[in-house]
Amino acid sequence: MNESVFEIVEKSCETLKLDFSSAEFAALAEENALSEDEPPAAEGSEDLR
């Protein structure tokens, strides 16, 4: 099962104990008018999951 970029952000923030949520990421993406192709670039390497 492929995780969405939002699920990856949420899990990563929990793991790193960051005060940042997938909702905040979505708002940031909207504010910066990221295309559908740009957020997946934030996913990083498969090796990091």
Residue pairs with C-beta under 8 A, 6 or more apart in sequence:
3 11
5 25
5 39
5 40
5 42
5 43
6 22
6 25
6 26
7 22
8 43
8 49
9 20
9 21
9 22
9 25
9 42
10 21
10 22
12 18
13 19
13 20
13 21
13 22
25 39
29 38
29 39
